[in-house]
């Protein structure tokens, strides 16, 4: 461990706060460190490892494709690219797909598409306070958390941030230069804050009436996380643009922008690109994810296990008044404390359970979509013990 940590400190730019753990392998909901200690992963790397670690179908698809073709430039055709685009559209809404490598890249594509659509007079995008859209310059400029802007000011212009679920403020903010609205249906980094159904329906109606684009950031909520294939399907609306990444490749890097038919061709040849976007291996991994979701009836499993998880979290809330609110949907969950939540994180890590804390007081949980009831009980027991320790300290 010491050699690995020393090499990091000497050779790696310190963009991340590191924990003194060196992981060497994973399987399902479990990780093992270099001492052989086992950890229950109830965070899945910001919901990236959607089917858990080293899922056999995904691993086999990656290995099989790597032995055939690793890379092909995007000015040629390849079967995997076309198959995955068709699968995404058939499971979401009529449109076309642009592939990239991450959520931030998908957001960048959406910003460019919206501005190209509104060119030349409309170039303003409304986003939400407490949102988080990524760390590239455009995505970060769209992010409604000023703490992320401090070191890189000035950020890019053309964004207005408003409170989530406040339709009156949205109506005042929208103007003749506004071309699009961008929002997460459940804010992850913002503290597991869900957009209300009525609010989203009103946004959809307003965008229809004013020729604006409704763009949903489903980087975390997409691909089964909420119990439906995509989060927007809970709202009875169809977006103009949907952004995906994280769980789409269950650990293999891939991002995607799905754009409706009426706007998809705004970005023509030469207007946008991603060298590695939609690579044969990335597409193979994502196709294996969709195959697993369908064949193994994962969405129904997410709904069942999500109901059990939220029932357990509400039981904890009754037992521990320091829990102010339980929030989320499916297997994207969080609970807010009336105090700093870092002791919860520390206690769980010490006892072999990985969780996350965001917005200082929110404990965030995003386990594998294949999580078992036994694993849920194990995680909840660790949270209960941590809360008891905080109560007595």
C-alpha positions in Angstrom: 0.0 0.0 0.0 2.7 2.5 1.0 4.5 2.2 -2.4 1.3 2.8 -4.3 0.3 5.8 -2.1 3.8 7.2 -2.3 3.8 7.0 -6.1 0.4 8.8 -6.2 1.7 11.6 -4.0 4.9 11.9 -6.1 3.5 11.4 -9.7 -0.3 12.1 -9.8 -1.8 15.6 -9.9 -3.8 15.9 -6.7 -7.2 16.6 -8.1 -8.9 14.0 -5.8 -9.0 13.6 -2.1 -7.7 10.1 -1.6 -8.6 7.6 1.1 -5.9 5.2 2.5 -7.3 2.2 0.7 -5.8 0.4 -2.4 -8.4 -1.8 -4.1 -7.2 -4.7 -6.2 -10.3 -6.5 -7.4 -14.1 -6.5 -7.3 -17.0 -8.9 -7.8 -20.7 -7.9 -7.7 -21.3 -5.6 -4.8 -17.9 -6.3 -3.2 -14.4 -4.9 -3.4 -11.2 -6.3 -1.9 -8.1 -4.2 -0.9 -4.5 -5.2 -1.1 -4.6 -6.7 2.3 -7.5 -9.0 1.3 -10.1 -7.1 3.3 -13.6 -7.2 1.9 -15.8 -4.1 1.5 -19.5 -3.8 0.6 -19.7 -1.1 -2.2 -22.9 0.9 -1.6 -21.8 3.8 -3.7 -20.6 2.1 -7.0 -18.3 5.0 -7.9 -21.0 7.6 -8.4 -23.3 5.0 -9.8 -20.9 4.0 -12.5 -20.7 0.2 -11.7 -24.4 -0.3 -12.4 -24.2 -4.1 -12.6 -21.6 -4.3 -9.9 -18.0 -5.1 -10.3 -16.7 -7.4 -13.1 -20.1 -8.5 -14.2 -19.5 -11.7 -16.3 -21.6 -10.6 -19.3 -19.9 -7.2 -19.5 -16.4 -8.6 -18.9 -16.9 -11.3 -21.6 -18.2 -8.7 -24.1 -15.2 -6.4 -23.5 -12.7 -9.3 -23.9 -14.4 -10.6 -27.0 -14.5 -7.2 -28.7 -10.9 -6.4 -27.7 -9.7 -9.5 -29.5 -11.5 -8.4 -32.7 -11.2 -4.6 -32.9 -10.3 -2.0 -30.3 -10.6 1.3 -32.2 -12.0 2.5 -35.5 -12.2 6.3 -36.3 -15.7 7.8 -36.5 -15.5 8.5 -40.2 -16.0 4.8 -40.8 -19.0 2.6 -39.9 -18.9 -0.1 -37.3 -21.7 -2.5 -36.2 -21.5 -1.9 -32.5 -22.0 1.9 -32.9 -25.1 1.5 -35.0 -26.6 -1.3 -32.8 -26.2 0.7 -29.6 -27.6 3.8 -31.1 -30.7 1.8 -32.2 -31.0 0.2 -28.8 -30.9 3.6 -27.0 -33.5 5.2 -29.3 -35.8 2.1 -29.1 -35.7 2.3 -25.3 -36.2 6.1 -25.0 -37.6 8.2 -27.8 -37.4 8.8 -31.5 -34.1 10.5 -32.3 -30.4 10.1 -33.0 -27.4 9.5 -30.7 -23.9 11.1 -30.4 -21.4 9.0 -28.5 -18.6 10.3 -26.3 -16.6 9.1 -23.2 -18.2 10.8 -20.2 -21.1 12.7 -18.8 -19.3 16.0 -19.0 -18.6 15.4 -22.7 -22.3 14.6 -23.2 -23.2 17.9 -21.5 -20.8 19.8 -23.7 -22.5 18.3 -26.8 -25.9 19.4 -25.5 -24.7 23.0 -24.9 -23.3 23.2 -28.4 -26.5 21.6 -29.9 -28.7 24.1 -28.0 -26.7 27.1 -29.1 -26.6 25.9 -32.7 -30.3 25.5 -32.6 -30.9 29.0 -31.3 -28.2 30.7 -33.4 -27.7 33.6 -33.8 -30.0 35.3 -31.3 -30.9 32.7 -28.7 -27.9 31.3 -26.7 -29.0 31.3 -23.1 -29.6 28.1 -21.1 -31.4 28.0 -17.8 -30.0 25.5 -15.3 -30.8 24.7 -11.6 -29.2 25.8 -8.4 -27.4 22.8 -6.7 -27.0 21.1 -10.1 -23.8 19.4 -11.1 -23.1 18.7 -14.8 -19.4 17.9 -14.9 -16.0 19.5 -14.6 -15.1 20.5 -18.2 -15.4 24.2 -18.8 -18.9 24.3 -20.3 -20.4 21.7 -18.0 -18.9 23.4 -15.0 -20.2 26.8 -16.1 -23.7 25.2 -16.3 -23.3 23.8 -12.8 -25.4 25.7 -10.2 -22.9 25.4 -7.3 -20.6 28.4 -7.0 -18.0 26.5 -4.9 -16.9 24.7 -8.1 -16.4 28.0 -9.9 -14.0 29.6 -7.5 -10.6 28.6 -8.9 -11.5 28.9 -12.6 -13.3 32.2 -12.9 -14.4 33.7 -15.2 -16.7 30.8 -16.2 -18.4 30.8 -19.5 -21.4 33.1 -19.9 -24.9 32.3 -21.2 -26.3 30.4 -18.2 -28.9 31.4 -15.7 -29.3 29.4 -12.4 -32.7 29.2 -10.7 -34.1 27.2 -7.8 -35.3 23.7 -8.7 -39.1 23.2 -8.6 -39.9 27.0 -8.6 -41.9 27.5 -11.8 -42.7 31.1 -11.1 -39.0 32.0 -11.0 -38.4 30.0 -14.2 -41.1 32.0 -16.0 -39.4 35.3 -14.9 -36.0 34.0 -15.9 -36.9 32.8 -19.4 -36.7 35.5 -22.0 -36.2 36.1 -25.7 -32.5 34.9 -25.6 -33.4 31.6 -23.8 -33.0 28.5 -26.0 -33.1 25.6 -23.5 -33.6 24.3 -20.0 -31.1 21.8 -18.6 -31.9 19.9 -15.4 -31.2 16.7 -13.5 -34.4 14.8 -12.6 -32.7 13.9 -9.4 -29.7 16.0 -8.4 -27.0 13.6 -7.3 -24.1 15.9 -6.2 -26.7 18.4 -5.1 -28.0 16.2 -2.4 -30.5 13.7 -4.0 -33.1 16.5 -4.7 -35.9 15.3 -7.1 -37.6 17.4 -9.6 -41.4 17.4 -9.0 -43.6 15.8 -11.6 -45.8 18.9 -12.0 -42.8 21.1 -12.4 -41.3 19.1 -15.1 -44.6 18.9 -17.0 -44.9 22.7 -16.8 -41.4 23.0 -18.2 -42.2 20.7 -21.0 -45.3 22.7 -21.9 -43.5 26.0 -21.7 -40.7 24.7 -24.0 -43.2 23.5 -26.5 -45.0 26.9 -26.6 -41.7 28.9 -26.9 -39.7 26.7 -29.2 -37.2 25.9 -26.4 -35.3 22.6 -25.8 -35.9 20.6 -22.6 -32.6 18.8 -21.9 -32.4 16.2 -19.1 -29.1 15.2 -17.5 -29.6 11.5 -16.9 -25.9 10.8 -16.3 -26.9 9.2 -12.9 -30.6 8.5 -13.2 -30.4 6.8 -16.6 -30.0 3.1 -17.5 -32.2 1.6 -14.8 -31.1 3.5 -11.7 -34.6 4.7 -10.7 -36.5 1.5 -11.6 -37.3 2.6 -15.1 -34.9 2.5 -18.0 -34.6 6.3 -17.9 -35.7 8.7 -15.3 -37.9 10.9 -17.6 -40.2 7.9 -17.9 -41.5 8.7 -14.4 -42.7 12.1 -15.5 -45.0 11.5 -18.4 -42.9 13.7 -20.7 -40.4 13.3 -23.6 -37.3 15.5 -23.5 -35.7 17.0 -26.5 -32.2 15.9 -25.4 -31.1 13.3 -22.9 -27.5 12.9 -21.6 -26.2 9.6 -20.4 -22.9 8.1 -19.1 -21.9 6.5 -15.8 -23.9 3.3 -15.6 -24.3 3.0 -19.4 -21.0 0.9 -19.6 -21.2 -0.5 -16.0 -17.6 0.7 -15.4 -16.3 1.1 -19.0 -16.2 4.7 -20.0 -18.9 5.8 -22.4 -21.3 8.8 -22.7 -24.1 9.5 -25.0 -26.4 12.4 -26.1 -29.8 11.3 -27.4 -31.5 14.1 -29.4 -35.0 14.1 -30.7 -35.6 14.0 -34.5 -36.5 17.7 -34.7 -33.0 18.8 -33.4 -30.7 15.9 -34.0 -29.4 17.1 -37.4 -28.5 20.6 -36.1 -25.0 19.3 -35.4 -23.8 18.3 -38.9 -20.4 17.1 -40.1 -17.5 19.1 -38.7 -19.5 20.8 -35.9 -18.8 18.3 -33.1 -16.6 15.2 -32.5 -15.1 12.8 -29.9 -12.1 10.8 -31.1 -12.8 7.8 -28.9 -16.6 8.2 -28.7 -18.6 5.1 -29.4 -15.5 2.9 -29.7 -16.2 -0.8 -30.4 -15.3 -1.9 -26.9 -17.4 0.8 -25.3 -20.4 -0.1 -27.4 -19.9 -3.8 -26.6 -19.9 -3.1 -22.9 -23.1 -1.0 -23.1 -24.9 -3.6 -25.3 -24.0 -6.2 -22.6 -25.6 -3.9 -20.0 -28.8 -3.6 -22.0 -28.8 -7.3 -22.6 -28.5 -7.9 -18.8 -31.2 -5.4 -17.9 -33.7 -7.1 -20.3 -32.8 -10.8 -19.8 -32.4 -10.7 -16.1 -35.4 -8.4 -15.5 -33.3 -5.9 -13.6 -35.7 -3.0 -13.7 -38.3 -5.0 -11.7 -35.5 -6.1 -9.3 -34.5 -2.4 -8.8 -38.1 -1.5 -8.0 -38.3 -4.3 -5.4 -34.9 -3.7 -3.8 -35.4 0.1 -3.9 -38.7 -0.3 -2.0 -36.9 -2.4 0.6 -34.0 0.1 0.9 -36.3 3.1 1.4 -38.4 1.2 3.9 -35.2 0.5 5.9 -34.1 4.1 5.6 -37.4 5.4 6.9 -37.2 2.9 9.8 -33.8 4.5 10.6 -35.4 7.9 10.4 -37.9 7.0 13.0 -35.2 5.6 15.3 -32.8 8.5 14.7 -34.4 12.0 14.8 -31.1 13.5 13.5 -32.3 12.2 10.1 -34.3 15.2 8.7 -35.4 13.6 5.4 -35.1 10.5 3.2 -35.0 11.3 -0.5 -34.5 9.6 -3.9 -36.0 6.9 -6.1 -35.2 3.3 -7.0 -31.6 2.6 -6.0 -30.6 6.3 -6.0 -31.1 7.2 -2.3 -30.0 9.7 0.3 -30.8 11.0 3.7 -30.1 14.4 5.2 -28.9 14.9 8.7 -29.3 17.9 11.0 -25.5 17.9 11.3 -22.3 17.0 9.5 -22.5 13.5 8.1 -18.8 12.8 7.7 -18.8 10.6 10.9 -21.2 8.3 9.1 -18.8 7.9 6.2 -15.8 7.3 8.5 -17.6 4.7 10.6 -18.9 2.8 7.6 -15.5 2.8 5.9 -13.9 1.5 9.1 -16.5 -1.3 9.1 -16.1 -2.3 5.5 -19.1 -0.5 3.9 -18.6 2.2 1.2 -21.0 5.1 1.2 -20.7 8.8 0.1 -21.4 12.2 1.7 -22.4 15.2 -0.4 -23.5 18.7 0.6 -21.9 18.0 4.0 -25.0 16.6 5.5 -26.4 14.1 2.9 -25.5 10.5 3.0 -25.7 9.2 -0.6 -26.3 5.6 -1.6 -26.2 4.1 -5.1 -25.5 0.3 -4.8 -25.4 -2.1 -7.7 -28.7 -2.5 -9.5 -28.3 -6.2 -8.7 -27.9 -5.6 -5.0 -29.4 -8.3 -2.7 -31.7 -8.0 0.3 -28.9 -9.4 2.5 -26.5 -6.7 1.2 -29.1 -4.0 1.9 -29.5 -5.2 5.5 -25.7 -5.3 5.9 -25.4 -1.7 4.7 -28.4 -0.5 6.8 -26.9 -2.2 9.9 -23.7 -0.3 9.4 -25.6 3.0 9.0 -27.6 2.2 12.1 -24.4 1.6 14.1 -22.9 4.8 12.8 -25.9 6.8 13.8 -25.9 5.2 17.2 -22.3 6.1 17.6 -23.0 9.8 16.6 -25.9 9.8 19.1 -23.7 8.7 22.0 -20.7 11.0 21.2 
